[in-house]
Amino acid sequence: MKKYLLLCTALTILSSAHAADLNCVALPDCADLGFSMSESDCAGQFSLKCPFDNTKLFCKKYITKSCAVGDILYNDKKCYEGVPDPADKTPIGVVFYRRSTVPFGGYAVNLVNTSLQWATTTYGGDTGLTKSNDYSVVVADTQSGATKTSTIITTNATVYGSTSAAPGFCNQSTAGGVATGTWFLPSMYELSLLNANRTAVATGITNAGGTAITNGRHWTSSEANGTESAWAANPVSSTFSTSAQSGGKYASKQYVRCITTWGNITAIGGDFDAVVTPGNGIVGTLP
């Protein structure tokens, strides 16, 4: 049986010979109001005390945080800290880029790997995107992979939007339980950002229970000159630039690792702080 505190108010006092008429109301039970934890349960966490019993508290075991490189990104596009990790949320990726200026935002790579052709076996037409056979030009192009992926698929959804093709696979992916359109094929520049932070990302993927990024060339949404050529590079190689090369869109299978945005960053060029030199460690200064 629950014990209730009684709030009693004397209504009238008739005389010394009569007891006071009392109106007694049972106070709400703290546990019913969500105050079910103790001081030790909430140590180090933001907490609230029950107004009717200060030994009963409410607290969250985790709180949101500003994402940093290597942090796990969850299906609500947020990062968290605290123990245990949020059991009511699903890890979907690991942050590999954070813009170092306000408003913060960046990019995360997903937790699954696959191997695909860039397109199906029929030429789908010219996408109209910037193309170059010069690596230095391609890696400096900060137009986002989201824009490139969308443009490629719009050109020919049958050829480029198929889940058997790298752009379509990413666009249609629901990895982590997110909606289609959340993921996209990274540009060469974005893949270079992933490479720059490969060590922190590898640790994050392990912590999230994901599949390690395969040591090998991965497709990008950056195209080379010609109708059947796109760029690929190895995001876990210490010599990223020398691993980069253009290859046949159709016949050649390469690895695919989709990415997504988080925070206050839009999926267009100009959001990046600066072009980085791959392999130089963490990008940006974390406040």
DRENMAR-825533 format. One line per field, with one value per residue (C-alpha): residue number from 1; x, y, z. Coordinates in pm, 1 decimal. Each point is the difference from the previous one (the first is absolute). Layout:
REM DRENMAR-825533
baza	c(NUM|...)
x	c(X|...)
y	c(Y|...)
z	c(Z|...)
END
This chain:
REM DRENMAR-825533
baza	c(1|2|3|4|5|6|7|8|9|10|11|12|13|14|15|16|17|18|19|20|21|22|23|24|25|26|27|28|29|30|31|32|33|34|35|36|37|38|39|40|41|42|43|44|45|46|47|48|49|50|51|52|53|54|55|56|57|58|59|60|61|62|63|64|65|66|67|68|69|70|71|72|73|74|75|76|77|78|79|80|81|82|83|84|85|86|87|88|89|90|91|92|93|94|95|96|97|98|99|100|101|102|103|104|105|106|107|108|109|110|111|112|113|114|115|116|117|118|119|120|121|122|123|124|125|126|127|128|129|130|131|132|133|134|135|136|137|138|139|140|141|142|143|144|145|146|147|148|149|150|151|152|153|154|155|156|157|158|159|160|161|162|163|164|165|166|167|168|169|170|171|172|173|174|175|176|177|178|179|180|181|182|183|184|185|186|187|188|189|190|191|192|193|194|195|196|197|198|199|200|201|202|203|204|205|206|207|208|209|210|211|212|213|214|215|216|217|218|219|220|221|222|223|224|225|226|227|228|229|230|231|232|233|234|235|236|237|238|239|240|241|242|243|244|245|246|247|248|249|250|251|252|253|254|255|256|257|258|259|260|261|262|263|264|265|266|267|268|269|270|271|272|273|274|275|276|277|278|279|280|281|282|283|284|285|286|287)
x	c(0.0|131.4|51.6|-143.7|78.2|-312.0|-55.7|-251.5|-165.0|-196.3|-334.6|-156.7|68.9|-327.3|118.1|248.8|-248.2|-11.1|273.3|88.5|-172.6|280.7|6.6|279.2|135.6|245.8|308.7|116.0|244.3|351.5|55.7|-324.9|131.2|324.5|218.1|124.7|378.5|231.5|288.4|248.8|-195.9|26.4|358.7|156.0|-324.4|-251.6|-277.4|-322.0|-124.4|-354.5|-169.0|-166.2|306.1|347.7|155.1|-176.4|147.3|-49.8|299.6|109.2|289.3|121.3|-14.8|46.8|342.3|153.6|132.5|376.2|202.2|-21.5|-332.4|-288.7|-289.5|-345.9|-318.4|-123.4|319.1|137.5|296.4|-24.4|215.0|-59.4|-22.1|-162.9|-35.9|-357.7|-172.6|-304.7|201.7|178.9|362.8|10.1|350.3|317.1|88.2|300.0|-24.9|-107.7|4.8|210.3|-210.9|-353.8|-252.0|148.0|-80.6|174.4|5.9|-22.9|78.9|-235.5|77.6|-38.4|213.8|-82.0|154.5|-178.0|40.2|-36.7|-287.4|-187.5|106.3|-164.0|132.3|-241.3|100.1|220.6|-71.9|130.3|214.7|356.3|240.8|377.0|279.7|219.5|-6.9|91.0|-301.4|-240.9|102.9|-31.9|-357.8|-217.3|-335.9|-157.6|-55.8|-367.4|-35.9|203.0|-193.8|-335.1|108.0|137.8|-322.0|-219.0|192.6|-112.4|-169.9|-3.2|373.9|141.9|-283.2|-10.8|97.9|252.6|179.1|206.9|-197.0|-337.1|107.3|89.1|-306.3|-235.1|178.9|-195.2|302.3|-65.0|-374.4|13.2|-203.0|116.4|190.2|186.8|318.9|196.2|318.0|292.4|190.9|376.1|43.5|-230.4|179.4|326.4|-150.6|-87.8|354.8|144.9|-179.9|15.5|149.6|-269.5|-268.7|127.6|-28.4|-348.5|-118.6|126.3|-178.7|-321.1|16.8|41.5|205.6|353.3|63.8|161.0|357.6|-57.4|-127.9|-348.4|-220.0|-68.8|-258.9|279.6|30.1|298.2|3.2|-171.3|-340.3|96.4|239.7|-30.5|251.3|74.5|253.8|94.9|-134.8|215.1|328.3|280.6|69.6|-351.8|94.8|205.0|-281.8|-241.9|-73.4|-280.7|-156.8|-274.4|-341.9|-158.3|229.4|205.6|-125.9|138.2|-92.0|-277.9|-34.2|-288.7|4.0|-252.4|-13.5|-65.3|-60.0|-8.2|170.5|-165.7|88.7|148.3|347.4|126.7|-77.5|352.9|264.1|274.0|140.9|209.5|306.8|-104.1|184.5|62.9|-225.2|-307.4|-163.5|-78.2|32.4|-255.1|-104.2)
y	c(0.0|348.6|244.5|344.7|327.1|180.4|368.0|99.8|338.0|95.6|129.2|103.3|-33.5|-34.1|-4.2|-160.6|-281.1|-75.8|-130.7|210.7|-83.6|-88.3|-24.1|-250.6|-43.8|-273.9|145.5|-149.7|-286.6|109.1|-317.2|56.0|344.4|-144.3|70.1|-353.5|39.8|68.2|244.3|-274.4|-90.2|358.2|74.4|233.6|40.9|283.0|-87.8|124.4|-86.0|-100.0|293.7|-241.7|-213.4|138.5|-346.5|-88.3|143.0|9.0|5.5|-109.7|-240.5|175.9|349.9|147.8|138.9|188.2|-263.8|-40.0|-203.6|-368.0|33.8|-235.1|163.9|-133.1|-27.6|339.1|154.8|81.6|-105.9|-89.3|-42.7|-184.6|-358.9|-207.8|107.0|85.2|-336.2|158.8|126.1|-175.3|67.3|79.7|130.1|164.8|368.9|62.4|375.7|287.0|359.2|191.6|315.7|71.2|-126.8|-345.5|-279.9|-257.1|-346.9|-359.1|-329.1|-294.9|-330.3|-239.6|-84.3|-143.3|-39.8|124.4|134.5|375.6|-45.1|-279.1|-132.6|266.8|352.4|232.5|329.1|292.7|127.3|347.5|4.2|128.9|-265.5|-15.7|-251.8|211.7|-123.9|342.1|152.8|-273.7|-2.8|379.1|-1.8|62.0|-50.8|-253.0|-364.9|54.4|242.4|-221.8|-314.6|170.0|139.0|-335.1|-182.0|268.2|-45.0|-360.4|-169.0|-339.1|-12.7|210.5|-27.7|-378.2|-158.1|-197.4|328.7|191.8|331.4|-174.3|-237.9|287.2|204.2|-293.4|-124.9|-11.0|-115.3|75.1|24.3|344.3|119.8|-42.5|305.4|29.8|-155.6|100.7|-94.3|216.2|228.1|-41.9|298.3|-148.9|-333.5|187.5|142.4|-353.5|-108.6|288.0|-126.3|-372.6|-99.4|170.0|-129.4|-358.2|14.3|147.2|-269.8|-269.8|167.3|19.1|-369.5|76.4|-161.7|135.0|199.9|-236.7|69.0|66.6|252.5|141.7|166.2|372.1|216.6|197.9|-73.7|-6.7|106.8|-247.5|-163.5|-303.4|123.6|98.0|42.2|-246.4|9.6|-187.5|184.3|-199.0|36.5|222.2|88.6|102.6|207.7|-275.0|-250.2|224.0|-85.5|20.4|-326.1|-143.3|84.8|-315.1|-299.8|79.9|-84.7|209.7|31.4|239.4|182.8|246.9|319.1|247.7|348.5|97.0|326.2|341.0|-72.5|-3.4|-246.6|255.7|133.4|287.1|-154.3|-130.2|192.8|-64.6|-265.5|-229.7|-204.9|-364.2|-185.9|300.4|-113.4|158.0|270.2|328.7|112.3|-139.0|253.9)
z	c(0.0|-86.2|280.4|-63.9|166.5|106.5|-52.3|261.4|44.0|303.5|-115.2|327.8|368.1|173.8|359.2|227.7|38.1|-368.1|-238.0|-302.2|-322.7|-241.1|-380.4|-84.2|-356.0|-105.3|-165.6|-333.9|27.4|-112.1|-202.3|-188.2|-97.1|-133.3|304.7|43.6|33.2|291.3|47.3|-90.7|-314.4|-123.7|101.0|-255.1|-194.5|-24.7|246.0|160.2|349.2|78.9|178.5|243.0|81.6|-67.1|11.3|-325.8|-319.9|-374.2|-234.2|-346.3|-18.6|-312.3|-144.9|-345.2|-89.3|-286.7|-236.8|-37.2|-248.3|97.1|186.0|-73.7|-185.9|86.1|-203.3|123.2|-149.4|348.6|212.3|369.7|307.0|323.8|118.2|-123.8|-362.2|-102.1|-31.4|-163.2|-298.6|-286.3|-100.1|-372.3|-60.1|124.9|-31.2|-226.1|-49.1|220.0|-114.7|253.3|-6.4|119.2|-98.0|42.0|-239.4|-209.7|-147.9|117.8|-172.5|33.5|167.2|-293.1|-300.0|-342.4|-345.9|-312.0|-350.7|-31.7|-245.7|-169.1|-337.7|-214.6|-48.6|174.9|-157.3|95.9|349.6|-78.2|315.3|9.5|-127.9|9.0|-39.9|229.8|361.6|142.3|-174.3|108.1|368.2|19.3|-132.6|307.8|-169.3|233.5|-72.5|83.8|-289.9|-229.8|96.6|-53.2|-339.0|-115.1|88.2|-156.4|-325.3|-29.6|296.1|-171.7|-59.8|285.8|254.4|12.2|330.7|-206.6|-77.9|256.3|-11.1|11.5|274.3|230.1|-90.6|66.4|312.5|327.2|204.3|367.3|-60.2|-160.9|-297.8|-357.0|-118.6|329.7|-139.7|-309.4|-184.3|120.8|-231.9|-28.8|231.3|263.1|-25.2|64.5|321.0|107.4|-76.6|201.2|309.2|-70.8|337.9|210.4|-236.0|24.6|378.4|-23.0|-240.4|237.6|293.6|-204.1|-92.8|-370.1|-275.0|-38.1|-317.3|-250.2|-103.9|-369.6|-251.4|59.1|-261.0|19.4|-172.8|-169.5|-370.9|-231.9|-364.3|-229.0|3.8|205.2|264.1|367.5|280.9|279.8|285.6|315.3|308.7|243.0|-186.7|132.4|-364.0|-96.6|-303.4|-163.0|55.9|-191.2|-359.2|-253.0|-109.5|-215.7|137.2|-130.5|-5.3|310.4|346.9|286.8|366.7|99.5|330.7|16.1|208.4|141.4|153.0|362.8|183.8|-160.4|-326.2|-338.6|-270.0|-239.6|-63.8|212.5|340.3|44.0|194.3|-254.3|-225.1|219.3|-73.2|44.9|272.2|223.9|284.2|157.4|-210.2|170.7|359.7|242.3|265.4)
END
